[in-house]
Amino acid sequence: MSTSTRPDPLHLVLGDEELLVERAVASVVAAVRAAAGAAGGDIPISRLRAGDTSAPELAELLSPSLFAEDRVVVLEAAAEAGKDAVTLVQDAAADLPEGVVLMVLHSGGGRAKAMAGVLQKSGAAVHQCAKLKAGERIEFVRGEFRTAGVRVSPEVLELVVEAVGSDLRELAAASSQLVADTGGKIDAGAVQRYYSGKAEVSGFDVADKAVAGDRRGAMEALRWAMHRRVPHVLLADALADAVHTIARVGSAGRGDPFRMASDLGMPPWKIKKAQGQARGWDPASIGEALQVVAKLNADVKGQAADADYAVEWAVQRIVDLHGGN
């Protein structure tokens, strides 16, 4: 392998978003193959759980070879490794033989949480693969379109996320399919034609009905979302986004959505929608709603004994606060 093109020998893949983790591993493997001039499977790839790795097994995988042949070792589930395995991995990472690329997949938490920091201090190249928040999923979709050589409007990005949901695999597939089916000419109408009604009865659907004071619609959408196991944190994120958007748009006063877009950092269609929703709210009720969604955010991240109840209570309370009730 040419030293001028050699990838970093140590990589820390940090986070538990499966698609991002897989892409990180694939990108490093591709870089190793490219640097070695290997077109196919000529580079040995070993994947095993860090906690299941014995000292002799890891020593064999990471031992220097006579001709410094290129190879990649991927250690999975490092966050759950025991004390002995952690020491083994950290010692190996500190002294990798020539030709070996070691990738450690670590969620960022777990009983071996400290390992991530040790590997970073050892000079690991870090690949951030944490679960994405609502706004970050929009940036993810933007990146998918950009990779395909297509530019789309902010409205299209938000519609894709709202229509397809939170799963990155589905978002990636939807973006690719839209590019293929439209020849890259993607507007809001195209997204609605292809994905109308496909959403996972998303948190956005629940939130829109709640802030509009539609109790029956909100609770029906919430039951469907829970039935389809939409994560509590996504329901909380969507409800918070709806309330915060109404608060920002409402405080900005009436005006032309297109002129307000730049100041508010939102697409005009979203401002127009929030202006309609804001009619059922006043400063006092929106202030209380902001407290409700802040509490829900904490509840779904571990403070509530029953996250289902916490989400349902928050949705009901938002509906109660709407001025049309």
N, C-alpha and C positions, 0 to 999 in steps of 0.2 A: 504494500500500500504506500502510495506517495505521501511523505510527511507533509507536503504542502497542501494536500487536500484531505488529510485525515480528519474525520469527525472527532469531537471530544471523546475521550475514552470513558467518561463517567457521566451518566444522565439520571436526573431525578424527575420522574413523571409524577407531578404533585396534584392530587385531586381524584375524584371518582366519577367524572362524567365519561361514560364508557366510550362514546364516539371520539371524544378528544384524546382519550388515552390511546385508543387504537391508532388514531392518526399520528400521534407522537411517535409511537413505536414504529409504525410503517415508514415514517419520514426518516428516522435514524437508520433503519435497516436499508432503505433505499440509498441513503448517503454512503453507507459503508460499502454497499455493492458497487455504487458508481465509482467510488474512490479506488476500489480494488479491480475495477474493470470486469466485474462479474455480472452477466446479463440475467441469470436466473437464480437457481438455488445453490450456487457454488459456495455461498457463505453459510457455514453452520449457524443455525439459530436454535438456542436452547431456552425454553420457557419452563419455569417451575416456581412453586410457591416458596417465598423466603423462609417461612416457618417450617417447611418440610425438608429443607436442604440440610444435609449432614456435612460435617467438616470435610470428610474425605471427598464427597461428591462435589462440593463447591471448589475445593482445592484442585480437583481434576479439571473442572470446567475452566478455571482461571489460571491454571498453571502455564508457565511459559512453554512454547513449543519450539522445536528445533529451528524451524524456518519462519517463526513469528506469523503463522497463518492467521488470516482475519477471521474473527468469529464474534457473534453477538450473544450475550447472556442476558435474559430478561427475568428478573426476580419479581414475582407478583405478590400482592397482599402483604407488603413489607410492614404496614402499620400494625398488623396483628402478630408479628413474629415475637417469639419469646426472647428472654434475655440472652441466652447463648447464641441464638441465631442472629440477633442484632449485633452482637460483638463480632461474630463471624463475618457478616456483611460489611460492617464498618472497617474492619481490618483489611478485608479484601479490596474494598474500594480505595483505600489509602495507598495501595501498592499494586496497581494493575500491570500485568505484563504487556509488552508490545504486541499489538495486533488484536487485543481484546477490547471490546466495547461492552460495558456493563450498564444496563438500564434497570433502575430500581423503581417499581411502581408503588407509590405511597399515597394513601388517601388524605394525609395531612393530620389525621387524628389517631385514635387507637392507642393501645398500650405502648406501642413503640413510636409515639409521637415525636420524641426527641431525635430520633434517627434522621428525620428530614433536615433538621438544622445542622447536624454533624456532617451529613453528605454535602450540604451547601458549602460549609466551611472547607470541605475537602476539594472544592472546585467543581462540583457537579454542574453541568448545564441543566437549568431548570425549565421544565415544560409545564406551564400552568394549565391544569385540566379540571378546575373546580366546576361544580354545577353552576349554570348560568342563571342570573336573575332576569327579570322581565326585559329590562332595557338592554341587557347584554345579549339576549336572544335576538333582538332586532339587529344588533351589530353583527351577530353570527350570520344571519340571513343576508345582510348586506355583503359580508365577505364571500358568501357562497355565490352570489350574483357577480361580484367583482372578479372572482376566480374564473367564472365562465365568460368574462369579458362583456358583461351587461350592466348598465347603470339603470337604476329604477328610482322612483320617487319615494320619499319618506312614507307617503300614504300606502304605497304598495307593500313596503316592508312591514308596517303595522298590520295591514290586512292579512298578510301571509301568516304572521304569528297568531293573530286572533283566529283565523280560519283553521289552521293546521294544528295548533296546540304547542305544547312545551317540549315534546320529544325531539332531540336534535337530529336523530336519524330521519324522522318524518319531515322535519324542516329542510334538511339537506336534500332529501328525495324530492320534495315538493318544488324546491327552487330549481333543481335540475330538470324536472319534468316541465315546469313552466317555460324554461328557456328553450327546451326541445320543441314544445308544442306551439310556441308563439314565434319561433325564430328570433327570440330575444327582444321582441316588441311587447313588453309587459306593462299593462296599465291596471288600474283598479278593476275595470270591467273584466279583464282576463282572470284575475284572481277570484272574483265573485263567480264567474262562469264555471271555473274548474273546481273550486273548493267550497262553494256555498253549501252549508249544512253539514260539512264534514267534521267540523270541530268536535273536540272531545267534550261537548257541552262545557265549554271552557269556563275558567274563572271570570273572563271578561263578560260572558253571557249572564252569569249570576250577578256580577257587579252592576251591569247596566240596568237590570231589572230592579235591583235593590235601591239604587240611587234615584230611580224613577218612581219609587213608592209602590211598585207592583209586587205585593206580597205573594200572591198565588204564583205568579210567574217566577219570582226569585226562588221560592221554596221548591217548586217543581224542577227548575234548572239545577238547584243545589243537590237535590236527591239524585238526579241523573249524573251529576258530576261525581258525587260520592260513590254511586254505583259503579261508575267507570274508573274509580280510584284515582281521580285527579288529586295530586298531592295537596295536603292542607296548606302548605306554604305558597303554592301557586294561587289558590283561592284567596288567601290573605293578601298576596301581592296585588292581585287584580282589584280587589275591593279597595285597598289603599290607593292604588293608582287612580281609580275612579273618583274617590273622595278628594284626593289632592288636586286632581285636574279641575274639578268643580271649584275648589277653593281658589286656585290660581286664576282661573278664567273669571270667576265671579268677582274677585277683588280688582281685576283689571278693568271692569266696567264694560258696558256695551260698546261695540265697535265692529269694524270690518275685520272678519277673521283673517283675510289675506294680509292686512296691514299689521295685525297683532301677532302674526305667526313668528316673525323674527324676534320680537321682544320676549315672547313666552317660550320660544324654542319648541313649538308644536306645529304639526301640519294644520293648515286651515280647516280641513274637514273635522279634525278632532276638536278644535276650538268651537266650531259651529255646533257640533254635537253637545259639547259641554255647556254652551250658552243656553241651549234648550233645557238641559237637565238642571241648570242652576236656578231655573224659575221656581222650583219647589224648595229652595233653601234660602236661609238668611244667615248672617254672621254667627248668631248664637248656635243654631242647629249644626252648621258646618263645623264650628269649633268643637262641639261635642262629638260629631262624627269622626273628626280627626283623632280624638282621644280613644274612640272605639277601635279604630283600625290600628292604632299604636299598641293598644292592649292585645288585640288579636295577633299582631306580629310577634309579640313576646310569648303569647300562649302557644302558638303553633311551633315555636322553637324550643319547647320544653317546659314552659311554666304551667301549662294546663294539664290536669289529670286526664281529661277527655277532650281531645282536639276536635272531634266531630261536634260535640256540644258547643265548644268555643266558637267554631265557625258559624254554626246555626244561630247561636245567640247574637253574634255580631251582625249577621245578615238581617235578622228580625229587628235588631235595634236600629240599624240604618233605615230600614223601611219605616219604623215608628217615627224617626226624626224628620222624614220627608214632609214638607208642608202641606201636601195634598191629602194627608190622612186625618 
